[in-house]
């Protein structure tokens, strides 16, 4: 299955997969509010971002390049700006993902500390009520024990399970930011019919 998917992509002379992207104008590759800005911002067209992300996930560990085909001739300044915008935007997404990962670890540590504190309190309370045990005191002590283990489990699950998707996204953003950006002489008529495309991405950008 994976081999058939990869066969839908063209390759460069050195064997890297080509993710083809077409647009009427280079401005169509930018968010509406950033199309005429003379300075670099973080706002690429959302459909472009989703398409590149879907393709990068689809090709897996394969090396790839981004090849843009634009109907209107793009000057050297426009090409340079697009290359830097692609790199900066996905590095920006990587920073956001890294921040979220750090917040997740911080939450995990807080849950761990709270769980250990409640567990300590539970053990102390169980020893305290041994001589004068009542139904209410026993229920309260058992409730503390359950709360402690729930908190500890949440901390463990966050650390062992939830961090993996974040790490995958971090690697993905870094790969896209470092991917070479090429420009084709002419744009394909319709994508994905004329070029390899992802299964779940809208490949035609606004303005085409």
Buried (B, 14 or more C-beta within 10 A) or exposed (E): EEEEBBEBBEBBEEEBBBBBBBBBBBBBBBBEEBBEEEEEBBBBBEBBBBBBBBBBBBBEEBBBBBBBBBBEEBEEEBBEBBBEBBBBBBBBBBEEBBEEBEEBBEBBEEBBEBBBEBBEBBBEBBEEBEEEEEEEBEEBBEEBBEBBBEBBEBBBEBBEEBBEEBEEBBBBBBBBBEBEBBBBEEBBEEBBEEBBBBEEBBBBBBEB
